[in-house]
Amino acid sequence: MKAIKAGKIYTPEKAFDNGYIVIENGKISKVTQNRPSCEILDFSSFEAIPGMIDLHIHGLSGNDTMDCSVHALQEISLSLARHGVTGFLPTTLTDDFEKIKKAIVNVSEVIGHTGGAEIIGSYVEGPYITSEHRGAHPVKYMRELNMDELTELIKISKRTIKVITIAPEKEHAQEAVKYLTENDIHVSMGHTNADYDTTNNAIENGAMISVHTFNGMRGFNHRDPGCLGAVLTNDHCYCECIADLQHVHPGAIKLLYKTKGKDRIILISDSMAAADLPDGDYTLGSLEVIVENKIARTVETGSLAGSTTNLMECLRNIKKVLELPLEDLLPMVSLNQAKLLKIDTEVGSIEPGKKANIVLIDRKFNVIATIVNGNFVYENDEQE
């Protein structure tokens, strides 16, 4: 048994000063302001927040989910820990279908074997999307929906797929949404030209996630609210957001908060392999990408190609934009993801009984240490 002493601890009920998080067998046994009688690790100059969960991430530090290798996922896991992420969904993209299947199998085999952030499952973004808002997804690999094919994906993943993206206007989309939902897989709606009614039908059938909201979807018009209008106004829908201030204008972030509130926004990085690396030429799946001033765009069309941000940077940005207390923003990087994935009894907040997945930060949002299952998986050697 050991305890983390922090200058401030953020729990779901409140944020309080000068407390202790008691850890036993990898779990939080107590959060208290009374000094416990065990080994105490002093981080009293810093603040303790829940370990963050990156729901939608393709790659990082030169590695990509589509590399289909244990090494790539392990490196992504370790790199994420530096940014305060303790759990993630490695995300595929539209590519040769056999390669997508290989990536899904690889993710399933690495779960439980990473040294940094934990892999929770996989996120399949594409190939069941449409071309009008394709972003960095090559049209030649887009596919029509097929129930047998979806069944195969579920089987080869050993039921570890957590999210599959579908454009709601595709043929058989509503049937596919119902089928995946019945199999405990969330449907995210993105890279879509669906109208308002079609999107709402998908939500009624079980789709719950808007993929990187505002990006890769039919926009809003007062006579044609589109997919964007549907996901913003339907209370059942969670909205992903890349808060790097490149993908989404601060004004749009304010609109998102006014329509969805703190409990239906999910901040994501959507980062690619170029994240944490210098500007230059990279690839995202089968596409060539150039990164200038940390902004990634495809060489072919100039479309934004994922991001080079991370969740801690997104949290810092949204704090500046919304000017809200940190405790109102933390659900967007932790508890909302956990609730969506139905693992909120295990992770997502600092509470007794949950995994000791904790991040210690300074007031500038620099990560001082990251703890997963009670173990330190990252410590900043430059901490004061």
GUSETI-349731 format. One line per 5 residues: number of its first residue (from 1); their letters; for each residue x, y, z of C-alpha. Coordinates in Angstrom, 2 decimals, decimal comma. Example, Ala and Ser with C-alpha at 12.3 -4.5 7.8 and 13.67 -1.06 7.14 Angstrom:
! GUSETI-349731
1 = AS = 12,30:-4,50:7,80 | 13,67:-1,06:7,14
END
This chain:
! GUSETI-349731
1 = MKAIK = 0,00:0,00:0,00 | 1,15:3,52:-0,83 | -0,32:7,00:-1,09 | 0,10:9,89:-3,50 | 0,09:13,27:-1,80
6 = AGKIY = -1,14:16,01:-4,16 | -1,67:19,73:-3,79 | -5,07:19,34:-5,42 | -7,14:16,26:-6,23 | -10,00:16,29:-8,72
11 = TPEKA = -12,78:13,84:-7,87 | -16,28:13,70:-9,43 | -17,80:15,35:-6,38 | -15,30:18,13:-5,86 | -11,75:19,36:-6,20
16 = FDNGY = -10,01:19,65:-2,86 | -6,61:20,83:-1,68 | -3,84:18,88:0,03 | -5,12:15,32:-0,09 | -3,97:11,75:-0,39
21 = IVIEN = -4,85:9,03:-2,89 | -4,29:5,67:-1,22 | -3,41:2,89:-3,67 | -3,61:-0,80:-2,90 | -3,22:-3,67:-5,38
26 = GKISK = -3,36:-1,29:-8,32 | -6,64:0,32:-7,25 | -7,68:3,40:-5,35 | -8,73:2,36:-1,86 | -9,26:5,82:-0,37
31 = VTQNR = -9,18:9,52:-1,21 | -8,72:11,53:1,95 | -7,34:14,67:3,50 | -6,11:12,70:6,52 | -2,54:11,48:6,38
36 = PSCEI = -2,57:7,67:5,96 | -0,15:5,34:7,72 | 1,71:3,99:4,68 | 4,46:4,99:2,25 | 3,71:8,48:0,93
41 = LDFSS = 4,96:9,78:-2,41 | 5,07:13,55:-2,20 | 3,65:15,40:-5,21 | 2,20:18,19:-3,10 | 3,32:20,86:-5,59
46 = FEAIP = 1,14:19,30:-8,28 | -2,46:18,42:-9,09 | -3,96:14,94:-9,56 | -6,45:14,38:-12,39 | -7,97:11,15:-13,74
51 = GMIDL = -5,99:9,31:-16,37 | -7,19:10,49:-19,76 | -8,72:8,21:-22,41 | -8,01:8,88:-26,09 | -10,98:7,35:-27,87
56 = HIHGL = -9,78:8,11:-31,39 | -6,06:8,01:-32,25 | -4,30:6,67:-35,35 | -0,67:7,08:-34,40 | 2,06:8,96:-32,60
61 = SGNDT = 5,85:9,41:-32,61 | 6,39:7,72:-35,96 | 4,10:4,76:-35,29 | 0,64:3,98:-36,67 | -2,13:1,50:-35,89
66 = MDCSV = -2,01:0,51:-39,57 | 1,62:-0,59:-39,15 | -0,04:-3,77:-37,86 | 2,81:-4,46:-35,46 | 3,19:-5,08:-31,74
71 = HALQE = 6,11:-2,65:-31,69 | 4,01:0,21:-33,10 | 1,25:-0,19:-30,53 | 3,76:-0,51:-27,72 | 5,50:2,72:-28,78
76 = ISLSL = 2,18:4,54:-29,10 | 1,27:3,32:-25,61 | 4,51:4,62:-24,11 | 4,29:7,92:-25,96 | 0,71:8,49:-24,83
81 = ARHGV = 1,76:8,09:-21,20 | 3,99:11,16:-21,63 | 0,85:13,14:-22,43 | -1,22:11,87:-19,50 | -3,21:9,28:-21,41
86 = TGFLP = -3,82:6,00:-19,56 | -6,20:4,28:-21,99 | -6,82:4,41:-25,74 | -8,50:2,89:-28,78 | -5,98:2,35:-31,62
91 = TTLTD = -7,85:3,55:-34,69 | -7,74:2,16:-38,21 | -8,59:4,07:-41,37 | -9,80:3,35:-44,89 | -7,25:1,10:-46,58
96 = DFEKI = -6,99:-2,31:-48,22 | -9,53:-4,43:-46,36 | -7,10:-7,25:-45,60 | -4,77:-4,73:-43,99 | -7,61:-3,35:-41,87
101 = KKAIV = -8,38:-6,88:-40,68 | -4,71:-7,46:-39,87 | -4,60:-4,27:-37,82 | -7,73:-5,27:-35,87 | -6,28:-8,69:-35,08
106 = NVSEV = -3,01:-7,08:-34,00 | -4,80:-4,76:-31,58 | -6,71:-7,70:-30,06 | -3,45:-9,56:-29,43 | -1,67:-6,63:-27,77
111 = IGHTG = -4,44:-5,79:-25,28 | -3,09:-6,29:-21,76 | 0,54:-6,24:-22,85 | 1,44:-2,55:-23,14 | 3,91:-0,71:-20,92
116 = GAEII = 2,21:2,69:-20,92 | -1,39:3,57:-21,69 | -3,71:0,57:-21,75 | -5,39:-0,56:-24,98 | -9,13:-0,75:-24,36
121 = GSYVE = -10,09:-2,07:-27,80 | -10,06:-0,91:-31,40 | -11,85:1,84:-33,33 | -12,58:1,10:-36,99 | -12,87:4,43:-38,86
126 = GPYIT = -13,73:3,49:-42,42 | -14,10:1,86:-44,89 | -17,91:2,21:-44,62 | -17,97:5,92:-45,43 | -18,79:8,14:-48,41
131 = SEHRG = -16,64:10,29:-50,65 | -18,15:13,78:-50,31 | -16,37:14,49:-47,02 | -13,61:11,90:-47,30 | -10,83:13,89:-45,64
136 = AHPVK = -7,73:11,68:-45,61 | -9,63:8,51:-46,56 | -8,92:7,21:-50,11 | -12,10:6,68:-52,12 | -10,79:3,56:-53,85
141 = YMREL = -10,85:1,60:-50,58 | -14,34:2,64:-49,44 | -16,76:-0,27:-49,18 | -20,45:-1,02:-49,08 | -21,95:-2,50:-45,94
146 = NMDEL = -22,29:-6,25:-45,67 | -23,58:-8,03:-42,57 | -21,37:-11,09:-43,13 | -18,35:-8,84:-43,36 | -19,23:-7,09:-40,11
151 = TELIK = -19,68:-10,47:-38,44 | -16,21:-11,45:-39,64 | -14,68:-8,29:-38,15 | -16,30:-8,99:-34,80 | -15,05:-12,57:-34,85
156 = ISKRT = -11,43:-11,91:-35,82 | -11,21:-9,14:-33,21 | -12,31:-11,57:-30,51 | -15,05:-9,03:-29,80 | -12,55:-6,28:-28,93
161 = IKVIT = -13,85:-3,73:-31,46 | -15,47:-0,90:-29,52 | -16,42:1,55:-32,29 | -17,09:1,32:-36,05 | -17,69:4,38:-38,23
166 = IAPEK = -20,59:4,30:-40,69 | -21,93:7,00:-43,00 | -25,68:6,83:-42,21 | -26,75:7,39:-45,83 | -25,08:4,23:-47,12
171 = EHAQE = -27,23:1,34:-48,25 | -27,97:-1,07:-45,36 | -26,61:1,51:-42,88 | -29,63:1,45:-40,57 | -29,61:-2,34:-40,47
176 = AVKYL = -25,87:-2,30:-39,75 | -26,31:0,23:-36,93 | -28,89:-2,00:-35,24 | -26,74:-5,11:-35,70 | -23,56:-3,56:-34,31
181 = TENDI = -25,41:-2,00:-31,39 | -26,91:-5,39:-30,51 | -23,34:-6,73:-30,48 | -22,18:-4,04:-28,01 | -20,25:-2,08:-30,63
186 = HVSMG = -20,81:1,66:-30,82 | -21,48:3,22:-34,20 | -19,87:6,55:-34,91 | -21,16:8,71:-37,76 | -18,58:10,48:-39,88
191 = HTNAD = -17,17:11,19:-43,31 | -20,78:11,49:-44,32 | -23,10:13,61:-46,43 | -26,18:12,40:-44,53 | -29,04:14,82:-44,04
196 = YDTTN = -30,72:15,70:-40,74 | -33,44:13,01:-40,83 | -31,13:10,20:-41,94 | -28,67:11,02:-39,16 | -31,41:11,13:-36,53
201 = NAIEN = -32,71:7,76:-37,77 | -29,25:6,30:-37,22 | -29,17:7,73:-33,70 | -32,60:6,25:-32,97 | -31,28:2,88:-34,17
206 = GAMIS = -28,31:3,05:-31,80 | -25,56:5,23:-33,30 | -24,18:7,36:-30,45 | -21,03:9,12:-31,65 | -20,31:12,00:-34,01
211 = VHTFN = -16,85:11,55:-35,52 | -14,62:14,64:-35,05 | -17,66:16,94:-35,03 | -17,75:19,73:-37,64 | -15,12:17,90:-39,72
216 = GMRGF = -15,92:15,26:-42,32 | -19,67:15,81:-42,35 | -22,47:17,70:-44,03 | -22,59:21,14:-42,44 | -25,44:23,22:-41,06
221 = NHRDP = -27,83:25,35:-43,09 | -30,97:26,90:-41,69 | -33,08:25,10:-44,33 | -30,95:21,96:-44,32 | -29,57:21,30:-40,81
226 = GCLGA = -27,61:18,32:-42,12 | -25,67:15,77:-40,11 | -24,13:18,54:-38,02 | -27,52:19,88:-37,01 | -28,65:16,40:-35,99
231 = VLTND = -25,67:15,53:-33,80 | -25,69:18,93:-32,09 | -29,38:18,82:-31,20 | -29,92:15,13:-30,44 | -29,36:14,60:-26,72
236 = HCYCE = -28,42:10,93:-27,16 | -25,35:11,69:-29,28 | -21,80:12,10:-27,97 | -19,69:14,51:-30,01 | -15,98:13,97:-30,59
241 = CIADL = -13,94:17,16:-30,91 | -10,34:17,79:-31,98 | -9,58:20,87:-29,90 | -6,27:21,74:-31,55 | -7,80:25,06:-32,71
246 = QHVHP = -6,98:24,08:-36,29 | -9,79:21,62:-36,95 | -12,38:23,63:-35,03 | -12,62:27,39:-34,48 | -12,98:28,57:-30,86
251 = GAIKL = -16,44:29,88:-31,72 | -17,48:26,42:-32,87 | -16,15:24,92:-29,63 | -18,33:27,39:-27,70 | -21,34:26,36:-29,81
256 = LYKTK = -20,56:22,69:-29,16 | -20,46:23,29:-25,41 | -23,72:25,26:-25,46 | -25,51:22,46:-27,32 | -23,96:19,38:-25,70
261 = GKDRI = -22,74:20,47:-22,27 | -19,84:18,88:-20,43 | -21,32:15,35:-20,38 | -21,67:14,75:-24,13 | -18,36:16,11:-25,44
266 = ILISD = -15,46:13,72:-26,02 | -12,12:15,34:-26,74 | -9,95:13,27:-29,06 | -6,50:13,73:-30,54 | -7,13:11,96:-33,89
271 = SMAAA = -3,35:12,14:-34,07 | -1,25:10,53:-36,79 | 2,29:9,18:-36,76 | 3,75:12,67:-37,27 | 2,57:13,79:-33,82
276 = DLPDG = 5,55:14,61:-31,57 | 7,83:14,71:-34,63 | 9,22:17,64:-36,70 | 7,49:19,06:-39,76 | 8,08:17,07:-42,93
281 = DYTLG = 6,75:14,37:-45,23 | 4,80:11,47:-43,73 | 2,15:8,90:-44,61 | -1,28:8,27:-43,16 | -2,37:4,82:-44,24
286 = SLEVI = -1,82:4,78:-48,00 | -1,81:8,59:-48,41 | 1,15:10,94:-48,56 | 0,93:13,72:-46,00 | 2,92:16,90:-45,49
291 = VENKI = 3,16:18,55:-42,08 | 3,85:22,29:-41,95 | 3,65:24,28:-38,73 | 2,35:21,08:-37,09 | -0,67:21,01:-39,43
296 = ARTVE = -1,02:17,75:-41,39 | -2,58:17,82:-44,87 | -2,79:15,27:-47,67 | -0,56:15,96:-50,65 | -3,35:14,91:-53,05
301 = TGSLA = -6,17:17,22:-51,93 | -4,83:19,45:-49,18 | -7,41:18,08:-46,74 | -6,57:17,96:-43,06 | -5,09:14,55:-42,32
306 = GSTTN = -5,65:13,73:-38,70 | -3,72:15,93:-36,30 | -0,41:16,27:-34,51 | -1,98:17,25:-31,19 | -2,54:15,31:-27,98
311 = LMECL = -5,28:15,22:-25,34 | -3,41:17,34:-22,81 | -2,93:20,07:-25,40 | -6,63:19,83:-26,27 | -7,56:20,12:-22,59
316 = RNIKK = -5,33:23,17:-22,24 | -6,89:24,76:-25,34 | -10,49:24,16:-24,32 | -9,75:25,59:-20,88 | -8,67:28,85:-22,55
321 = VLELP = -11,63:28,88:-24,94 | -14,43:28,06:-22,49 | -12,87:29,70:-19,41 | -14,40:27,07:-17,13 | -13,01:25,44:-13,99
326 = LEDLL = -10,88:22,40:-14,75 | -13,30:20,11:-12,91 | -15,99:20,99:-15,49 | -13,69:20,00:-18,36 | -12,14:16,77:-17,07
331 = PMVSL = -15,16:14,60:-18,00 | -14,44:15,47:-21,65 | -11,11:13,62:-21,50 | -11,93:10,84:-19,05 | -15,32:10,04:-17,56
336 = NQAKL = -17,41:10,61:-20,70 | -15,26:8,13:-22,60 | -15,50:5,63:-19,76 | -19,28:5,96:-19,58 | -19,64:5,54:-23,33
341 = LKIDT = -17,50:2,39:-23,27 | -19,31:1,14:-20,16 | -16,11:0,91:-18,14 | -16,85:3,81:-15,78 | -16,96:1,44:-12,79
346 = EVGSI = -13,26:0,77:-13,48 | -11,75:3,99:-14,84 | -12,56:7,58:-15,74 | -12,34:9,30:-12,36 | -10,44:9,33:-9,09
351 = EPGKK = -12,70:7,28:-6,80 | -12,28:4,37:-4,39 | -12,62:1,01:-6,12 | -11,42:2,20:-9,50 | -8,06:1,53:-11,13
356 = ANIVL = -5,31:3,82:-9,95 | -5,01:5,49:-13,36 | -3,87:8,95:-12,34 | -2,00:11,87:-13,89 | -0,05:14,48:-11,96
361 = IDRKF = 0,24:17,86:-13,66 | 1,50:21,34:-12,91 | -0,57:24,49:-13,36 | 0,62:24,85:-16,96 | -0,75:21,40:-17,82
366 = NVIAT = 2,69:19,83:-18,06 | 2,60:16,13:-17,18 | 4,74:15,37:-14,16 | 3,88:11,69:-13,82 | 1,44:9,14:-15,23
371 = IVNGN = 0,25:6,17:-13,19 | -1,50:3,10:-14,64 | -2,86:0,40:-12,36 | -0,90:1,94:-9,51 | 2,42:1,81:-11,38
376 = FVYEN = 4,38:4,80:-12,61 | 4,65:4,44:-16,40 | 6,04:7,92:-16,96 | 7,89:10,46:-14,82 | 9,09:13,83:-16,04
381 = DEQE = 12,77:14,04:-15,22 | 12,67:17,82:-15,61 | 10,08:18,40:-12,89 | 10,90:21,08:-10,39
END
